[in-house]
Amino acid sequence: MEDNKNYEENIDENITDGECEDCSEGSCSSCSGCGNYKPDFDGPNVGKRVKVHYKGTFDDGTQFDSSYDRGLPLEFECGAGRMIHGFDKAVATMNAGETVNIHLTPDEAYGERNPEAIINVKISELPGADNLNVGDHVALTNSFGQSFPVIVIEKDDDNIVFDANHEMAGKELNFQIELVEIL
């Protein structure tokens, strides 16, 4: 695996489906709430705080998450760029008390797996890397000082390889969403 010195630049690019205008944070891939994010969808709930219950499953029916299991609905501002695109878009047009079932392709969820998100580093250049093992979840820092999660996927005596793709990248997801309340 080659060193990927361009990854730091790639992770800093705007990769959301909406637009972020003049964001001083440098990246909207996980919007910091600068207030400049503009969704590419409309609906009566855009800009409003909402509470939803949801259950997420893979196509084989395996459940990966559920607010019902935690007993606490998820609260967020619809259209603010803090939720996965397809989930946010579905909530934008729902009525309080309504339940919908949606199927999201990777481009509507966590995106496709990005081969440029595989980062190869010499162990000697990363303090503490010698103590890491394959499967460890850690955080690296981009050029803006923002942390981003990675998982160790390979390691030998000289190099360590991280995967910065979201664990759900490349996967189709299903959600049952219940709009509990519009605040």
C-alpha positions as CSV (number, residue, x, y, z in Angstrom):
1,M,0.0,0.0,0.0
2,E,1.4,3.4,-1.0
3,D,1.6,6.3,1.5
4,N,-1.4,8.5,1.0
5,K,-0.2,12.0,1.6
6,N,-3.2,13.5,-0.3
7,Y,-5.7,11.9,2.0
8,E,-5.5,14.9,4.4
9,E,-6.5,17.2,1.6
10,N,-9.3,14.9,0.4
11,I,-10.8,14.6,3.9
12,D,-11.0,18.3,4.1
13,E,-13.1,18.8,1.0
14,N,-16.8,19.4,1.2
15,I,-18.4,16.0,0.5
16,T,-22.0,16.5,1.6
17,D,-25.0,16.5,-0.7
18,G,-26.0,20.1,0.3
19,E,-23.9,23.2,0.0
20,C,-21.7,24.9,2.6
21,E,-21.0,28.5,1.8
22,D,-17.9,30.2,3.2
23,C,-17.5,27.7,6.0
24,S,-14.5,28.8,8.1
25,E,-14.4,25.2,9.5
26,G,-13.0,23.9,6.2
27,S,-15.2,20.9,5.9
28,C,-18.8,20.0,6.0
29,S,-18.4,16.2,5.8
30,S,-19.5,16.4,9.4
31,C,-21.0,19.8,9.6
32,S,-19.8,21.8,12.6
33,G,-23.0,23.9,12.7
34,C,-21.5,27.0,11.2
35,G,-25.0,28.0,10.0
36,N,-24.1,28.1,6.3
37,Y,-25.2,24.6,5.3
38,K,-28.0,24.6,2.8
39,P,-29.9,21.3,2.1
40,D,-30.7,20.3,-1.4
41,F,-34.3,19.4,-0.4
42,D,-37.3,21.3,0.9
43,G,-40.1,20.4,3.3
44,P,-42.1,22.0,6.2
45,N,-39.8,20.6,8.8
46,V,-36.5,22.0,7.4
47,G,-35.0,24.3,10.0
48,K,-37.2,22.9,12.8
49,R,-36.0,20.8,15.7
50,V,-37.7,17.3,15.6
51,K,-37.8,14.2,17.7
52,V,-37.8,10.8,15.9
53,H,-37.7,7.2,16.9
54,Y,-36.1,4.9,14.3
55,K,-34.9,1.4,13.7
56,G,-32.1,0.8,11.2
57,T,-31.6,-2.5,9.5
58,F,-29.5,-4.0,6.7
59,D,-31.1,-5.6,3.7
60,D,-30.8,-9.0,5.3
61,G,-32.9,-7.8,8.3
62,T,-30.1,-7.5,10.8
63,Q,-30.7,-4.5,13.0
64,F,-27.8,-2.1,13.4
65,D,-29.4,0.6,15.5
66,S,-32.6,1.6,17.3
67,S,-33.7,4.6,19.3
68,Y,-36.6,2.4,20.6
69,D,-34.0,0.1,22.2
70,R,-32.5,3.1,24.0
71,G,-35.9,4.3,25.0
72,L,-35.0,7.8,23.9
73,P,-36.0,9.5,20.6
74,L,-33.3,11.3,18.6
75,E,-33.6,15.1,18.5
76,F,-32.0,17.1,15.7
77,E,-32.6,20.1,13.5
78,C,-34.0,18.9,10.2
79,G,-32.0,20.0,7.2
80,A,-29.0,21.2,9.2
81,G,-26.6,18.7,7.6
82,R,-26.1,16.7,10.8
83,M,-27.9,13.6,9.7
84,I,-27.4,11.2,6.8
85,H,-28.9,12.8,3.7
86,G,-31.7,10.3,3.0
87,F,-32.9,10.1,6.6
88,D,-32.9,13.9,6.9
89,K,-34.8,14.3,3.6
90,A,-37.5,11.8,4.6
91,V,-38.1,13.6,7.9
92,A,-38.4,17.0,6.1
93,T,-41.8,16.1,4.7
94,M,-43.3,14.0,7.6
95,N,-46.1,14.9,9.9
96,A,-46.0,14.4,13.7
97,G,-47.2,10.9,14.5
98,E,-46.4,9.6,11.0
99,T,-44.2,6.5,10.5
100,V,-42.4,5.8,7.2
101,N,-40.1,3.0,5.9
102,I,-37.2,4.1,3.7
103,H,-34.5,2.3,1.8
104,L,-31.2,4.2,1.3
105,T,-28.5,3.6,-1.2
106,P,-25.0,4.4,-0.2
107,D,-25.1,7.8,-1.9
108,E,-28.1,8.7,0.3
109,A,-26.4,7.4,3.5
110,Y,-22.7,7.2,4.3
111,G,-21.4,7.2,0.7
112,E,-19.4,4.6,-1.2
113,R,-16.2,3.3,0.2
114,N,-13.4,5.6,-0.8
115,P,-10.0,4.0,-1.5
116,E,-8.3,7.3,-0.8
117,A,-9.5,6.9,2.8
118,I,-7.0,4.1,3.3
119,I,-4.0,5.8,5.0
120,N,-0.6,4.1,5.2
121,V,1.8,5.6,7.8
122,K,5.3,4.6,8.8
123,I,5.1,3.5,12.5
124,S,8.3,5.6,13.2
125,E,6.4,8.7,12.1
126,L,3.4,8.3,14.4
127,P,4.1,8.3,18.1
128,G,2.2,5.5,19.9
129,A,1.5,3.6,16.7
130,D,3.6,0.7,17.9
131,N,1.1,0.1,20.7
132,L,-1.9,-0.2,18.2
133,N,-3.3,-3.5,16.9
134,V,-5.4,-4.5,14.0
135,G,-9.1,-3.7,14.8
136,D,-8.3,-0.8,17.1
137,H,-10.5,2.3,16.7
138,V,-8.5,5.6,17.1
139,A,-8.7,9.2,16.0
140,L,-6.3,11.0,13.6
141,T,-6.2,14.8,13.1
142,N,-6.5,16.6,9.8
143,S,-4.8,19.8,8.7
144,F,-7.6,21.9,10.3
145,G,-7.0,20.2,13.7
146,Q,-10.3,18.3,13.4
147,S,-10.2,14.7,14.7
148,F,-11.7,11.9,12.5
149,P,-12.2,8.3,13.4
150,V,-10.2,5.5,11.8
151,I,-9.7,1.7,12.3
152,V,-6.4,-0.1,12.1
153,I,-6.7,-2.6,9.2
154,E,-3.1,-3.7,8.7
155,K,0.1,-3.5,10.6
156,D,3.6,-4.9,10.2
157,D,7.0,-4.0,11.7
158,D,7.4,-0.8,9.7
159,N,3.9,0.4,8.6
160,I,0.4,0.8,10.0
161,V,-2.7,1.1,7.7
162,F,-5.8,3.0,8.8
163,D,-9.3,3.0,7.2
164,A,-11.1,6.3,7.6
165,N,-14.2,5.1,5.7
166,H,-17.3,5.1,7.9
167,E,-18.1,1.6,8.9
168,M,-21.5,1.9,7.0
169,A,-19.9,3.2,3.8
170,G,-20.9,1.3,0.8
171,K,-23.9,-0.3,2.5
172,E,-27.6,0.0,1.7
173,L,-29.6,0.8,4.8
174,N,-33.3,0.6,5.7
175,F,-35.0,2.8,8.3
176,Q,-38.4,2.8,10.0
177,I,-38.8,6.4,11.1
178,E,-41.5,7.7,13.4
179,L,-41.8,11.5,13.7
180,V,-42.6,11.8,17.4
181,E,-42.7,15.6,17.7
182,I,-41.9,18.8,15.9
183,L,-40.6,21.2,18.4
